[in-house]
Amino acid sequence: MNIRESILPGVGMKYQLDAASGDRLVVVIHDDGRREMYHFEYEDLDQSISMITLEDQEARQIAALIGGMTYKPKQLENVEMAFDDLILEWYTVEPHYYCAGKSIGELDVRQNSGVTIIAVTERKNQKHINPGPEVILSADATVVAIGERDQQKRFKQILMNGGG
């Protein structure tokens, strides 16, 4: 997501968010606490298609809902938890991935990415906790890895195509 902010003299702050989906959302926070949110069309990112005004308390309640403070959805394939700078992430090995049928040792995961694989679960419910280098990553297996964000990106590339 790309976020741009700008000061609106005498009004407050403006935040423009361009989401991966192609949506654009503009949030204007007025100095008096009001929030205005504008949603824009995919085809014409200068044409607002909806607008809502929220009081300060309403905006805070919506932020809590969106931020998952009242309900955290169950994520199916890509679950991420942050431990300071560490990320715990789940990956599903697709049949066309480079890593399908290769062992953790063949991929030299820790050396090439820096992540540590802490579990592998296969479709037949076979589980490998703290797997060794001999464990084969089969198609449709779920791989749980821990590492920093840039290490996770490198690891995903190794899974998909063997490297950067």
Secondary structure, DSSP 8 states (H G I E B T S, - for coil): -EEEEEEETTTEEEEEEE-TTS-EEEEEEETTS-EEEEEE-SS-TTSEEEEEEE-HHHHHHHHHHHTTSS-----SS--EEEETTEEEEEEE--TTSTTTTEEHHHHTHHHHH--EEEEEE-TTS-EEES--TT-EE-TT-EEEEEEEHHHHHHHHHHHHHS--
